[in-house]
Amino acid sequence: MTTATVTESTLAAFSEAWNRHDVDGLMSFMSDDCVFMTAGGPDACGARHVGREAVAKAFAGAWGALPDAKWTNGVHFVQGDFGVSQWTFSGTAADGTRVETDGVDIFTFKDGKIAVKNAFRKARPNLPALQ
């Protein structure tokens, strides 16, 4: 049982840090032994990043691929040491095509911090570039 509690407001603030592209802000929510499993990658879990340094680097990678990345329409749920955030992810790829897809993060919390962030999003072809 944890002594600190993660709430829906905590997850909303975490989402706001994503939209600010604020790695330090994001990492303030993460436990020291955090794990991030990406939506895509070579493994069944996507790609697994373990520890603060690896997770921070992976988080920053989202903005490298899509510099205007944002997560909107957030809805957050918390039950004990587990939580879910629903969102719509959007951004523009280097070739000008646009990404817009729904997804969820499934979280495990420990001592008031995010211990595991497991991301899932719909597989949707990129949309044409804006004219």
OpenMM code with the backbone's topology and positions (N, CA, C; nanometers):
from openmm import Vec3, app, unit

residues = "MET THR THR ALA THR VAL THR GLU SER THR LEU ALA ALA PHE SER GLU ALA TRP ASN ARG HIS ASP VAL ASP GLY LEU MET SER PHE MET SER ASP ASP CYS VAL PHE MET THR ALA GLY GLY PRO ASP ALA CYS GLY ALA ARG HIS VAL GLY ARG GLU ALA VAL ALA LYS ALA PHE ALA GLY ALA TRP GLY ALA LEU PRO ASP ALA LYS TRP THR ASN GLY VAL HIS PHE VAL GLN GLY ASP PHE GLY VAL SER GLN TRP THR PHE SER GLY THR ALA ALA ASP GLY THR ARG VAL GLU THR ASP GLY VAL ASP ILE PHE THR PHE LYS ASP GLY LYS ILE ALA VAL LYS ASN ALA PHE ARG LYS ALA ARG PRO ASN LEU PRO ALA LEU GLN".split()
positions = [
    Vec3(0.0846, -0.1176, 0.0000),
    Vec3(0.0000, 0.0000, 0.0000),
    Vec3(0.0894, 0.1243, 0.0000),
    Vec3(0.0571, 0.2204, -0.0846),
    Vec3(0.1368, 0.3420, -0.0931),
    Vec3(0.0909, 0.4439, 0.0096),
    Vec3(0.1812, 0.5345, 0.0452),
    Vec3(0.1442, 0.6425, 0.1367),
    Vec3(0.1026, 0.7665, 0.0601),
    Vec3(0.1601, 0.7898, -0.0584),
    Vec3(0.1207, 0.9010, -0.1445),
    Vec3(0.0231, 0.8472, -0.2490),
    Vec3(-0.0620, 0.9344, -0.2994),
    Vec3(-0.1660, 0.8906, -0.3904),
    Vec3(-0.1572, 0.9654, -0.5226),
    Vec3(-0.1666, 0.8927, -0.6316),
    Vec3(-0.1803, 0.9520, -0.7631),
    Vec3(-0.3294, 0.9683, -0.7891),
    Vec3(-0.3686, 1.0833, -0.8431),
    Vec3(-0.5093, 1.1131, -0.8722),
    Vec3(-0.5271, 1.1426, -1.0208),
    Vec3(-0.6519, 1.1602, -1.0607),
    Vec3(-0.6797, 1.2011, -1.1983),
    Vec3(-0.6132, 1.3357, -1.2276),
    Vec3(-0.6081, 1.4231, -1.1298),
    Vec3(-0.5409, 1.5529, -1.1474),
    Vec3(-0.3917, 1.5356, -1.1720),
    Vec3(-0.3309, 1.4379, -1.1071),
    Vec3(-0.1889, 1.4084, -1.1302),
    Vec3(-0.1681, 1.3679, -1.2753),
    Vec3(-0.2539, 1.2801, -1.3258),
    Vec3(-0.2391, 1.2351, -1.4647),
    Vec3(-0.2664, 1.3487, -1.5623),
    Vec3(-0.3589, 1.4388, -1.5303),
    Vec3(-0.3838, 1.5557, -1.6155),
    Vec3(-0.2599, 1.6452, -1.6196),
    Vec3(-0.1943, 1.6638, -1.5060),
    Vec3(-0.0721, 1.7447, -1.5010),
    Vec3(0.0410, 1.6771, -1.5785),
    Vec3(0.0495, 1.5454, -1.5711),
    Vec3(0.1480, 1.4694, -1.6479),
    Vec3(0.1248, 1.4921, -1.7974),
    Vec3(-0.0003, 1.4876, -1.8396),
    Vec3(-0.0356, 1.5122, -1.9793),
    Vec3(0.0018, 1.6540, -2.0215),
    Vec3(-0.0198, 1.7507, -1.9346),
    Vec3(0.0168, 1.8894, -1.9654),
    Vec3(0.1677, 1.9015, -1.9875),
    Vec3(0.2461, 1.8276, -1.9094),
    Vec3(0.3922, 1.8293, -1.9278),
    Vec3(0.4299, 1.7725, -2.0652),
    Vec3(0.3573, 1.6706, -2.1116),
    Vec3(0.3813, 1.6192, -2.2470),
    Vec3(0.3588, 1.7289, -2.3494),
    Vec3(0.2509, 1.8032, -2.3350),
    Vec3(0.2181, 1.9072, -2.4321),
    Vec3(0.3131, 2.0257, -2.4252),
    Vec3(0.3806, 2.0461, -2.3135),
    Vec3(0.4839, 2.1502, -2.3023),
    Vec3(0.6183, 2.1002, -2.3547),
    Vec3(0.6263, 1.9712, -2.3844),
    Vec3(0.7522, 1.9074, -2.4257),
    Vec3(0.8571, 1.9266, -2.3162),
    Vec3(0.8172, 1.8978, -2.1947),
    Vec3(0.8946, 1.9253, -2.0728),
    Vec3(0.9441, 1.7945, -2.0104),
    Vec3(1.0617, 1.7488, -2.0525),
    Vec3(1.1146, 1.6217, -2.0024),
    Vec3(1.1348, 1.6262, -1.8516),
    Vec3(1.1920, 1.7345, -1.7999),
    Vec3(1.2135, 1.7431, -1.6545),
    Vec3(1.0806, 1.7379, -1.5801),
    Vec3(0.9804, 1.8069, -1.6323),
    Vec3(0.8479, 1.8020, -1.5715),
    Vec3(0.7906, 1.6613, -1.5726),
    Vec3(0.8039, 1.5925, -1.6855),
    Vec3(0.7560, 1.4540, -1.6947),
    Vec3(0.8259, 1.3645, -1.5935),
    Vec3(0.9569, 1.3795, -1.5858),
    Vec3(1.0344, 1.2916, -1.4982),
    Vec3(1.0048, 1.3178, -1.3510),
    Vec3(0.9523, 1.4348, -1.3179),
    Vec3(0.9156, 1.4620, -1.1780),
    Vec3(0.7993, 1.3735, -1.1326),
    Vec3(0.7254, 1.3167, -1.2279),
    Vec3(0.6143, 1.2270, -1.1961),
    Vec3(0.6579, 1.0802, -1.1879),
    Vec3(0.7789, 1.0500, -1.2355),
    Vec3(0.8231, 0.9112, -1.2508),
    Vec3(0.9040, 0.8635, -1.1306),
    Vec3(0.8892, 0.7360, -1.0968),
    Vec3(0.9679, 0.6756, -0.9888),
    Vec3(1.1117, 0.6561, -1.0347),
    Vec3(1.2018, 0.6352, -0.9401),
    Vec3(1.3429, 0.6156, -0.9743),
    Vec3(1.3654, 0.4912, -1.0586),
    Vec3(1.2841, 0.3884, -1.0397),
    Vec3(1.2994, 0.2626, -1.1140),
    Vec3(1.1933, 0.2492, -1.2240),
    Vec3(1.1575, 0.3622, -1.2857),
    Vec3(1.0473, 0.3663, -1.3816),
    Vec3(1.0741, 0.2824, -1.5061),
    Vec3(0.9628, 0.2442, -1.5693),
    Vec3(0.9641, 0.1680, -1.6940),
    Vec3(0.8666, 0.2344, -1.7901),
    Vec3(0.9085, 0.2495, -1.9146),
    Vec3(0.8224, 0.3025, -2.0208),
    Vec3(0.8212, 0.2021, -2.1337),
    Vec3(0.7012, 0.1569, -2.1714),
    Vec3(0.6840, 0.0685, -2.2860),
    Vec3(0.6108, 0.1471, -2.3943),
    Vec3(0.6774, 0.1627, -2.5088),
    Vec3(0.6260, 0.2461, -2.6167),
    Vec3(0.5132, 0.1773, -2.6928),
    Vec3(0.4399, 0.2575, -2.7694),
    Vec3(0.3295, 0.2035, -2.8488),
    Vec3(0.3803, 0.1184, -2.9645),
    Vec3(0.4988, 0.1475, -3.0159),
    Vec3(0.5537, 0.0704, -3.1267),
    Vec3(0.6967, 0.0296, -3.0961),
    Vec3(0.7429, -0.0670, -3.1671),
    Vec3(0.8807, -0.1113, -3.1488),
    Vec3(0.8967, -0.2568, -3.1859),
    Vec3(1.0173, -0.3088, -3.1676),
    Vec3(1.0485, -0.4429, -3.2153),
    Vec3(0.9965, -0.5569, -3.1280),
    Vec3(0.9531, -0.5261, -3.0068),
    Vec3(0.9116, -0.6308, -2.9131),
    Vec3(0.7602, -0.6352, -2.8991),
    Vec3(0.7092, -0.7408, -2.8389),
    Vec3(0.5652, -0.7516, -2.8155),
    Vec3(0.5135, -0.6335, -2.7337),
    Vec3(0.5985, -0.5777, -2.6460),
    Vec3(0.5594, -0.4636, -2.5618),
    Vec3(0.5890, -0.3308, -2.6298),
    Vec3(0.6305, -0.3303, -2.7551),
    Vec3(0.6770, -0.2093, -2.8238),
    Vec3(0.8276, -0.2036, -2.8083),
    Vec3(0.8743, -0.1073, -2.7319),
    Vec3(1.0147, -0.1020, -2.6887),
    Vec3(1.0116, -0.0702, -2.5399),
    Vec3(1.0941, -0.1392, -2.4634),
    Vec3(1.0944, -0.1252, -2.3172),
    Vec3(1.2157, -0.0421, -2.2748),
    Vec3(1.1894, 0.0674, -2.2030),
    Vec3(1.2943, 0.1557, -2.1518),
    Vec3(1.2878, 0.1507, -1.9991),
    Vec3(1.4014, 0.1246, -1.9348),
    Vec3(1.4056, 0.1032, -1.7909),
    Vec3(1.5017, 0.2030, -1.7269),
    Vec3(1.4558, 0.2694, -1.6216),
    Vec3(1.5384, 0.3635, -1.5474),
    Vec3(1.5186, 0.5059, -1.5958),
    Vec3(1.5483, 0.6009, -1.5089),
    Vec3(1.5203, 0.7418, -1.5356),
    Vec3(1.5889, 0.7937, -1.6624),
    Vec3(1.7158, 0.7614, -1.6802),
    Vec3(1.7892, 0.8131, -1.7962),
    Vec3(1.7306, 0.7602, -1.9268),
    Vec3(1.7049, 0.6304, -1.9330),
    Vec3(1.6503, 0.5689, -2.0547),
    Vec3(1.5090, 0.6182, -2.0831),
    Vec3(1.4285, 0.6319, -1.9791),
    Vec3(1.2903, 0.6782, -1.9972),
    Vec3(1.2897, 0.8234, -2.0444),
    Vec3(1.3713, 0.9089, -1.9837),
    Vec3(1.3776, 1.0500, -2.0251),
    Vec3(1.4181, 1.0611, -2.1719),
    Vec3(1.5148, 0.9819, -2.2134),
    Vec3(1.5601, 0.9837, -2.3528),
    Vec3(1.4481, 0.9382, -2.4463),
    Vec3(1.3755, 0.8347, -2.4084),
    Vec3(1.2646, 0.7851, -2.4907),
    Vec3(1.1517, 0.8876, -2.4978),
    Vec3(1.1201, 0.9517, -2.3842),
    Vec3(1.0164, 1.0550, -2.3852),
    Vec3(1.0543, 1.1657, -2.4837),
    Vec3(1.1775, 1.2143, -2.4771),
    Vec3(1.2232, 1.3225, -2.5649),
    Vec3(1.2185, 1.2800, -2.7114),
    Vec3(1.2349, 1.1511, -2.7380),
    Vec3(1.2305, 1.1012, -2.8746),
    Vec3(1.0974, 1.1254, -2.9437),
    Vec3(0.9895, 1.1340, -2.8666),
    Vec3(0.8574, 1.1599, -2.9256),
    Vec3(0.8562, 1.2934, -2.9989),
    Vec3(0.9262, 1.3921, -2.9449),
    Vec3(0.9273, 1.5248, -3.0065),
    Vec3(1.0281, 1.5324, -3.1194),
    Vec3(1.1272, 1.4451, -3.1199),
    Vec3(1.2230, 1.4419, -3.2299),
    Vec3(1.1558, 1.3993, -3.3593),
    Vec3(1.0686, 1.3014, -3.3512),
    Vec3(0.9997, 1.2501, -3.4698),
    Vec3(0.8847, 1.3410, -3.5129),
    Vec3(0.8177, 1.4017, -3.4161),
    Vec3(0.7021, 1.4886, -3.4434),
    Vec3(0.7156, 1.6139, -3.3566),
    Vec3(0.7870, 1.7155, -3.4051),
    Vec3(0.8181, 1.8317, -3.3213),
    Vec3(0.6966, 1.9055, -3.2669),
    Vec3(0.5814, 1.8929, -3.3326),
    Vec3(0.4607, 1.9598, -3.2833),
    Vec3(0.3647, 1.8619, -3.2150),
    Vec3(0.4176, 1.7502, -3.1676),
    Vec3(0.3344, 1.6471, -3.1033),
    Vec3(0.2521, 1.7058, -2.9897),
    Vec3(0.1271, 1.6596, -2.9816),
    Vec3(0.0428, 1.6994, -2.8689),
    Vec3(-0.0584, 1.5892, -2.8399),
    Vec3(-0.1039, 1.5891, -2.7151),
    Vec3(-0.2006, 1.4921, -2.6656),
    Vec3(-0.3199, 1.5713, -2.6165),
    Vec3(-0.4366, 1.5490, -2.6784),
    Vec3(-0.5569, 1.6257, -2.6454),
    Vec3(-0.6699, 1.5312, -2.6058),
    Vec3(-0.7811, 1.5893, -2.5653),
    Vec3(-0.9013, 1.5137, -2.5289),
    Vec3(-0.8752, 1.4163, -2.4150),
    Vec3(-0.7883, 1.4534, -2.3221),
    Vec3(-0.7508, 1.3637, -2.2130),
    Vec3(-0.8647, 1.3326, -2.1173),
    Vec3(-0.8767, 1.2057, -2.0855),
    Vec3(-0.9679, 1.1560, -1.9828),
    Vec3(-0.8852, 1.0609, -1.8970),
    Vec3(-0.8899, 1.0774, -1.7645),
    Vec3(-0.8014, 1.0040, -1.6753),
    Vec3(-0.8815, 0.9298, -1.5688),
    Vec3(-0.8351, 0.8086, -1.5371),
    Vec3(-0.8983, 0.7234, -1.4365),
    Vec3(-0.7895, 0.6695, -1.3439),
    Vec3(-0.8187, 0.6658, -1.2162),
    Vec3(-0.7258, 0.6076, -1.1187),
    Vec3(-0.8035, 0.5168, -1.0259),
    Vec3(-0.7488, 0.3984, -1.0015),
    Vec3(-0.8043, 0.3041, -0.9039),
    Vec3(-0.6870, 0.2447, -0.8287),
    Vec3(-0.6656, 0.2916, -0.7073),
    Vec3(-0.5544, 0.2400, -0.6277),
    Vec3(-0.4220, 0.2702, -0.6940),
    Vec3(-0.3432, 0.1661, -0.7178),
    Vec3(-0.2103, 0.1818, -0.7775),
    Vec3(-0.2098, 0.1618, -0.9288),
    Vec3(-0.3271, 0.1762, -0.9905),
    Vec3(-0.3379, 0.1622, -1.1351),
    Vec3(-0.4155, 0.2791, -1.1924),
    Vec3(-0.3858, 0.3159, -1.3158),
    Vec3(-0.4578, 0.4249, -1.3799),
    Vec3(-0.4532, 0.4112, -1.5304),
    Vec3(-0.5417, 0.4874, -1.5953),
    Vec3(-0.5498, 0.4907, -1.7410),
    Vec3(-0.5720, 0.6348, -1.7835),
    Vec3(-0.5028, 0.6758, -1.8874),
    Vec3(-0.5299, 0.8029, -1.9536),
    Vec3(-0.5666, 0.7737, -2.0987),
    Vec3(-0.6796, 0.8290, -2.1422),
    Vec3(-0.7198, 0.8217, -2.2823),
    Vec3(-0.6844, 0.9551, -2.3456),
    Vec3(-0.6461, 0.9550, -2.4744),
    Vec3(-0.6065, 1.0783, -2.5391),
    Vec3(-0.6117, 1.0626, -2.6908),
    Vec3(-0.6026, 1.1753, -2.7593),
    Vec3(-0.5825, 1.1784, -2.9036),
    Vec3(-0.4442, 1.2370, -2.9273),
    Vec3(-0.3614, 1.1637, -3.0000),
    Vec3(-0.2253, 1.2062, -3.0309),
    Vec3(-0.2234, 1.2640, -3.1709),
    Vec3(-0.1562, 1.3795, -3.1871),
    Vec3(-0.1440, 1.4388, -3.3199),
    Vec3(-0.0081, 1.5055, -3.3355),
    Vec3(0.0331, 1.5201, -3.4594),
    Vec3(0.1589, 1.5866, -3.4908),
    Vec3(0.1869, 1.5768, -3.6389),
    Vec3(0.2932, 1.6442, -3.6809),
    Vec3(0.3314, 1.6493, -3.8212),
    Vec3(0.4667, 1.5822, -3.8393),
    Vec3(0.4731, 1.4852, -3.9301),
    Vec3(0.5968, 1.4134, -3.9600),
    Vec3(0.6866, 1.4998, -4.0486),
    Vec3(0.8122, 1.4611, -4.0619),
    Vec3(0.9101, 1.5373, -4.1405),
    Vec3(0.8664, 1.5543, -4.2863),
    Vec3(0.7918, 1.4571, -4.3402),
    Vec3(0.7472, 1.4668, -4.4792),
    Vec3(0.6199, 1.5490, -4.4953),
    Vec3(0.5715, 1.6074, -4.3856),
    Vec3(0.4528, 1.6915, -4.3907),
    Vec3(0.3229, 1.6181, -4.3650),
    Vec3(0.3250, 1.4832, -4.3676),
    Vec3(0.2027, 1.4094, -4.3372),
    Vec3(0.1691, 1.4281, -4.1899),
    Vec3(0.0412, 1.4085, -4.1603),
    Vec3(-0.0065, 1.4330, -4.0257),
    Vec3(-0.0498, 1.3036, -3.9571),
    Vec3(-0.0204, 1.2963, -3.8286),
    Vec3(-0.0635, 1.1850, -3.7448),
    Vec3(-0.1799, 1.2342, -3.6598),
    Vec3(-0.2852, 1.1562, -3.6539),
    Vec3(-0.3959, 1.1828, -3.5615),
    Vec3(-0.4574, 1.0482, -3.5270),
    Vec3(-0.4422, 1.0075, -3.4004),
    Vec3(-0.4885, 0.8754, -3.3605),
    Vec3(-0.5194, 0.8730, -3.2117),
    Vec3(-0.6126, 0.7918, -3.1735),
    Vec3(-0.6490, 0.7769, -3.0323),
    Vec3(-0.5609, 0.6733, -2.9652),
    Vec3(-0.5459, 0.6877, -2.8342),
    Vec3(-0.4657, 0.5917, -2.7602),
    Vec3(-0.4926, 0.5983, -2.6116),
    Vec3(-0.4239, 0.5119, -2.5403),
    Vec3(-0.4323, 0.5077, -2.3944),
    Vec3(-0.2944, 0.4800, -2.3371),
    Vec3(-0.2731, 0.5287, -2.2173),
    Vec3(-0.1599, 0.4881, -2.1354),
    Vec3(-0.2168, 0.4109, -2.0188),
    Vec3(-0.1563, 0.2978, -1.9879),
    Vec3(-0.1925, 0.2214, -1.8691),
    Vec3(-0.0768, 0.2374, -1.7715),
    Vec3(-0.1089, 0.2828, -1.6518),
    Vec3(-0.0074, 0.3152, -1.5520),
    Vec3(-0.0125, 0.2213, -1.4321),
    Vec3(0.1042, 0.1986, -1.3744),
    Vec3(0.1175, 0.1385, -1.2425),
    Vec3(0.1887, 0.2416, -1.1564),
    Vec3(0.1371, 0.2658, -1.0369),
    Vec3(0.1932, 0.3659, -0.9459),
    Vec3(0.2616, 0.2985, -0.8283),
    Vec3(0.3619, 0.3684, -0.7753),
    Vec3(0.4320, 0.3210, -0.6567),
    Vec3(0.4740, 0.4431, -0.5762),
    Vec3(0.4326, 0.4479, -0.4514),
    Vec3(0.4703, 0.5572, -0.3615),
    Vec3(0.4409, 0.6943, -0.4200),
    Vec3(0.3253, 0.7080, -0.4844),
    Vec3(0.2818, 0.8364, -0.5364),
    Vec3(0.3471, 0.8793, -0.6660),
    Vec3(0.4186, 0.7883, -0.7303),
    Vec3(0.4857, 0.8179, -0.8572),
    Vec3(0.4435, 0.7158, -0.9623),
    Vec3(0.4671, 0.7493, -1.0887),
    Vec3(0.4411, 0.6559, -1.1975),
    Vec3(0.5597, 0.5602, -1.2056),
    Vec3(0.5339, 0.4321, -1.1841),
    Vec3(0.6382, 0.3298, -1.1936),
    Vec3(0.6434, 0.2705, -1.3347),
    Vec3(0.5265, 0.2531, -1.3965),
    Vec3(0.5190, 0.1962, -1.5314),
    Vec3(0.4208, 0.2782, -1.6139),
    Vec3(0.4651, 0.3177, -1.7337),
    Vec3(0.3792, 0.3817, -1.8339),
    Vec3(0.3824, 0.2911, -1.9558),
    Vec3(0.2692, 0.2308, -1.9868),
    Vec3(0.2570, 0.1382, -2.0989),
    Vec3(0.1628, 0.2021, -2.1999),
    Vec3(0.2157, 0.2428, -2.3161),
    Vec3(0.1399, 0.3198, -2.4155),
    Vec3(0.0829, 0.2294, -2.5246),
    Vec3(-0.0393, 0.2593, -2.5638),
    Vec3(-0.1077, 0.1899, -2.6727),
    Vec3(-0.1774, 0.2951, -2.7577),
    Vec3(-0.1662, 0.2837, -2.8900),
    Vec3(-0.2425, 0.3740, -2.9758),
    Vec3(-0.2852, 0.3012, -3.1020),
    Vec3(-0.3939, 0.3508, -3.1596),
    Vec3(-0.4486, 0.2922, -3.2815),
    Vec3(-0.3481, 0.3052, -3.3950),
    Vec3(-0.3403, 0.2012, -3.4772),
    Vec3(-0.2559, 0.2044, -3.5966),
    Vec3(-0.3387, 0.2648, -3.7091),
    Vec3(-0.3013, 0.3834, -3.7516),
    Vec3(-0.3755, 0.4547, -3.8552),
    Vec3(-0.2742, 0.5147, -3.9523),
    Vec3(-0.2961, 0.5018, -4.0816),
    Vec3(-0.2047, 0.5654, -4.1768),
    Vec3(-0.2000, 0.7162, -4.1544),
    Vec3(-0.0843, 0.7755, -4.1820),
    Vec3(-0.0732, 0.9204, -4.1720),
    Vec3(-0.1679, 0.9878, -4.2705),
    Vec3(-0.2157, 1.1048, -4.2325),
    Vec3(-0.3055, 1.1841, -4.3150),
    Vec3(-0.2224, 1.2704, -4.4105),
    Vec3(-0.2798, 1.3116, -4.5222),
    Vec3(-0.2034, 1.3964, -4.6163),
    Vec3(-0.1580, 1.5260, -4.5504),
    Vec3(-0.0513, 1.5811, -4.6048),
    Vec3(-0.0025, 1.7108, -4.5579),
    Vec3(-0.1074, 1.8171, -4.5840),
    Vec3(-0.1125, 1.9182, -4.4990),
    Vec3(-0.2028, 2.0308, -4.5209),
    Vec3(-0.1536, 2.1112, -4.6410),
    Vec3(-0.2438, 2.1556, -4.7185),
    Vec3(-0.2089, 2.2329, -4.8404),
    Vec3(-0.1958, 2.3796, -4.8104),
] * unit.nanometer
topology = app.Topology()
chain = topology.addChain("A")
for resn in residues:
    res = topology.addResidue(resn, chain)
    for name in ("N", "CA", "C"):
        topology.addAtom(name, app.Element.getBySymbol(name[0]), res)
